[in-house]
């Protein structure tokens, strides 16, 4: 009986140690993960979600975690490396929320809708950007975001072994490429509104030149506002489709051959 209890105690200690190491990486990711880390989500709910992801991921990565726990690697190094890796993934995932925020801000500024309901959300965003962010997060969650994140976290242990700091040059190149892609996507999503705004302003200038006595501002302001809302109604499904394809494409292959 004593031997059985000793074995159970050793297994329990091992399980707790493995869970702690996995929790460090997942906790850092969850601090920035879209949808699950929003300010509107209570902290207790976020903690429970982090523990749930830990219970899902830990059994699949027990072997590499046990190796680093038994090879003499210091606990401080394990803690720092896991947090750095988790924050790197979390930041790059968070960039996709910034994509929608940036695209919404560009579109709102282009169509003179930047001040309408600008403080409707927790973060000060134009109404157009707030709508894009909420719609994108809802679409991601409905499409199985939690499953894709769990798969990504399990796969991350093959590229970034636990307890090992990622190479700074590879990590910086990976991050810089993803940030550049994010801003390219943001401008591409807002391109219809920028083009419509350019056509509108050119047409307004021609009309003003042809009819100086006409108050073109009073005529054009309602037109660009209505046009922006109609364009948003027509293009938002396509915008969300392009964004979700990019987001889930990153989750499926977050490295893109960089690291």
C-alpha positions in Angstrom: 0.0 0.0 0.0 2.8 2.4 0.9 4.5 1.7 -2.4 1.3 2.4 -4.3 0.8 5.7 -2.5 4.4 6.7 -3.2 3.9 6.0 -6.9 0.7 8.0 -6.9 2.4 10.9 -5.1 5.3 10.8 -7.7 2.8 10.7 -10.6 0.9 13.6 -9.0 4.0 15.7 -8.6 5.0 15.0 -12.2 1.5 15.9 -13.5 1.5 19.1 -11.6 5.0 20.1 -12.8 4.0 19.3 -16.5 0.8 21.2 -16.1 2.6 24.2 -14.6 5.0 24.4 -17.6 2.2 24.1 -20.1 0.1 26.7 -18.1 2.9 29.2 -18.5 2.8 29.2 -22.3 -0.9 29.0 -22.5 -1.5 31.7 -19.9 0.7 34.1 -21.9 -1.2 33.3 -25.1 -4.5 33.7 -23.4 -3.5 37.1 -22.2 -3.7 38.4 -25.8 -5.9 35.7 -27.6 -8.7 37.3 -29.7 -12.2 36.8 -28.3 -11.1 35.0 -25.1 -9.0 37.9 -23.7 -11.3 40.8 -24.4 -11.9 43.3 -21.6 -15.6 42.3 -21.6 -14.6 38.8 -20.5 -14.3 38.5 -16.7 -10.9 37.6 -15.3 -12.3 34.4 -13.6 -13.7 33.2 -16.9 -10.3 33.8 -18.6 -8.6 31.8 -15.8 -11.0 28.9 -16.2 -10.5 29.0 -20.0 -6.7 28.9 -19.5 -7.0 25.9 -17.2 -9.3 24.2 -19.7 -6.7 24.7 -22.6 -4.0 23.4 -20.2 -5.9 20.2 -19.6 -6.4 19.8 -23.3 -2.8 20.5 -24.4 -0.8 19.0 -21.5 -1.5 15.3 -22.3 -0.3 15.8 -25.9 3.0 17.5 -24.9 3.9 15.5 -21.8 7.1 13.9 -23.3 8.9 17.1 -24.4 8.0 18.8 -21.1 9.2 15.9 -19.0 12.5 16.0 -21.0 13.2 19.6 -20.1 12.2 19.0 -16.5 14.7 16.1 -16.1 17.6 17.5 -18.1 18.7 20.0 -15.4 17.3 23.1 -17.0 16.7 25.8 -14.4 13.1 26.6 -13.5 13.7 30.4 -14.1 14.8 29.7 -17.7 11.7 27.5 -18.3 9.4 30.2 -16.9 10.9 33.0 -19.0 11.2 31.0 -22.2 7.6 29.7 -22.0 6.2 33.2 -21.3 8.2 34.7 -24.2 7.0 32.0 -26.6 3.4 32.4 -25.4 3.5 36.2 -25.7 5.0 35.9 -29.2 2.1 33.7 -30.4 -0.4 35.9 -28.5 0.8 39.1 -30.1 0.7 37.7 -33.6 -2.8 36.4 -33.0 -3.8 39.8 -31.6 -2.5 41.4 -34.8 -5.6 40.1 -36.6 -7.8 42.1 -34.3 -5.7 45.1 -35.0 -6.2 44.4 -38.7 -10.0 44.9 -38.3 -9.5 47.9 -36.1 -7.1 49.6 -38.6 -9.3 48.7 -41.6 -12.4 50.1 -39.8 -10.6 53.3 -38.9 -9.4 53.8 -42.5 -12.8 53.1 -43.8 -14.5 55.4 -41.3 -12.1 58.3 -42.0 -12.5 57.9 -45.7 -16.4 58.0 -45.5 -16.7 60.7 -42.8 -18.1 58.2 -40.3 -15.3 58.3 -37.8 -17.2 60.2 -35.1 -20.6 58.5 -35.2 -20.9 56.2 -32.1 -17.2 56.4 -31.7 -17.3 55.4 -28.0 -19.8 52.5 -28.3 -17.3 49.9 -27.4 -14.9 49.3 -24.5 -12.1 50.7 -26.7 -12.6 54.0 -28.5 -13.2 52.8 -32.0 -15.3 54.3 -34.8 -18.6 52.5 -35.2 -17.5 50.9 -38.4 -14.4 49.5 -36.8 -16.3 48.3 -33.8 -18.8 46.5 -36.0 -16.0 44.8 -38.0 -14.2 43.7 -34.8 -17.3 42.3 -33.1 -18.4 40.6 -36.3 -15.0 39.1 -37.0 -14.6 37.7 -33.4 -18.1 36.2 -33.5 -17.4 34.6 -36.8 -14.0 33.2 -35.5 -15.6 31.7 -32.4 -18.5 30.1 -34.4 -16.0 28.6 -36.8 -14.2 26.7 -34.1 -11.5 29.1 -32.9 -10.9 27.1 -29.7 -10.1 24.0 -31.7 -7.7 25.7 -34.0 -6.0 27.4 -31.1 -5.5 24.1 -29.3 -4.1 22.5 -32.4 -1.7 25.5 -32.8 -0.5 25.3 -29.2 0.2 21.6 -29.5 2.1 22.1 -32.7 4.1 24.9 -31.2 6.0 22.5 -29.0 7.6 20.9 -32.1 8.9 24.2 -33.4 9.6 25.9 -30.0 10.7 23.2 -27.5 9.8 24.0 -23.9 12.6 25.6 -21.8 14.5 26.8 -24.9 14.6 30.5 -25.9 13.8 31.0 -29.6 16.5 32.4 -31.7 16.2 36.2 -31.7 16.9 36.7 -35.4 14.4 34.1 -36.5 11.8 35.4 -34.0 12.2 39.0 -35.2 12.0 38.0 -38.8 8.9 35.9 -38.2 7.2 38.7 -36.3 8.2 41.4 -38.8 6.8 39.4 -41.7 3.5 38.8 -39.9 3.2 42.5 -38.9 3.8 43.5 -42.5 1.2 41.1 -43.7 -1.3 42.4 -41.1 -1.0 46.0 -42.3 -1.2 44.9 -45.9 -4.4 43.0 -45.2 -5.8 46.0 -43.2 -5.3 48.4 -46.2 -6.7 45.8 -48.6 -9.9 45.4 -46.5 -10.4 49.1 -46.4 -9.5 49.6 -50.1 -13.2 49.8 -51.4 -13.9 52.7 -49.0 -10.6 54.5 -49.9 -11.5 54.2 -53.7 -15.0 55.4 -53.1 -13.8 58.3 -51.1 -11.3 59.3 -53.9 -14.0 59.1 -56.6 -16.3 61.1 -54.3 -13.8 63.9 -53.6 -12.8 64.1 -57.3 -16.4 64.4 -58.4 -17.1 66.9 -55.7 -14.2 69.1 -56.9 -15.4 68.9 -60.5 -18.9 69.9 -59.4 -17.6 72.8 -57.3 -15.5 74.0 -60.2 -18.4 73.9 -62.6 -21.0 75.4 -60.1 -19.1 77.7 -57.6 -22.4 79.0 -56.2 -23.6 75.5 -55.1 -22.8 74.6 -51.5 -21.3 71.2 -52.4 -20.4 70.4 -48.8 -24.1 70.4 -47.8 -25.0 68.2 -50.7 -21.9 65.9 -50.6 -21.8 65.2 -46.8 -25.1 63.2 -46.7 -24.1 61.5 -50.0 -20.8 60.2 -48.7 -22.3 59.1 -45.4 -25.1 57.2 -47.1 -22.6 55.8 -49.6 -20.3 54.6 -46.8 -23.2 52.8 -45.0 -24.4 51.2 -48.2 -20.8 50.1 -49.1 -20.3 48.7 -45.7 -23.5 46.7 -46.1 -22.4 45.3 -49.4 -18.7 44.6 -48.6 -18.7 43.5 -44.9 -19.5 39.8 -45.8 -16.5 39.7 -48.2 -14.3 41.6 -45.7 -15.0 39.1 -43.0 -14.5 36.2 -45.4 -11.1 37.5 -46.4 -10.1 38.2 -42.8 -11.3 34.8 -41.5 -9.4 33.0 -44.3 -6.2 34.8 -43.3 -6.8 34.3 -39.6 -7.4 30.6 -39.8 -4.7 30.2 -42.4 -2.3 31.6 -39.8 -3.6 29.2 -37.2 -3.1 26.3 -39.5 0.4 27.4 -40.5 1.6 30.1 -38.1 5.3 29.9 -39.0 5.0 30.3 -42.8 8.4 28.8 -43.2 10.1 31.6 -41.3 11.4 30.0 -38.0 
